[in-house]
Amino acid sequence: MARNESLAFISGGGVDKPTGFLNGTPVATADAGRAFGVLQYVATGNASTLGADIIARLIAMGFATKAGYRQAPGCAWLMSTAVLAEIANLKDTTGRPLYSPSLWEAGPGFLLGYPVFEAEEMADVTANAFPIAFGNWQRGYIIGDRTPLGLLREPYSHRGFSTLYWRKRVHGAVLNSEAIKLLKIAAT
């Protein structure tokens, strides 16, 4: 159930499921010049890889987010484990790694000072994909539980057995498109 929810929050179409933040058509236009509800992306500069200047692109993603969102609680990176494995190898000019794994079991690692959350439903590094998202998730995306987790026990269909039906309804949508930025694997 959690895996399906995560997939829907990322790329759901909004029909019988939440509307994912990757559901629309992101553009490269900055906040002031694009329609509200449309997310902004930063291109890698390479059509099929993270590119040679990925550190500069990650920094650009961070600073493309307004300071009020960037400095408030709830700001984090979102990417798959495979992409995080590539990012974990990045080092600054002095040889220090940009990604710091968590020092305690339950906490996330940090990239450029912000927590990193792994979501296997995020895309891998392929042409025109959006493998990394950054933003203030508390202000940029809303998730609502419409009904609590319910259980229906049905003992009549199969003699000697009971069938259990689990039910949960959630919704989700982009609340503020200025608070979330994406990285696109593209030359421009």
Secondary structure, 3 states (H helix, E strand, C coil): CHHHHHHHHHHCECCCCCECCCCCCCECCCHHHCCCCCCEEEECCCCCCCCCCHHHHHHHHHHHCCHHHHCCCCEEEEECHHHHHHHCCCECCCCCECEECCCCCCCCEEECCEEEEECCCCCCCCCCCCCEEEEEHHHHEEEEEEEEEEEEEECCCCCCCCEEEEEEEEEEEECCHHHEEEEECCCC
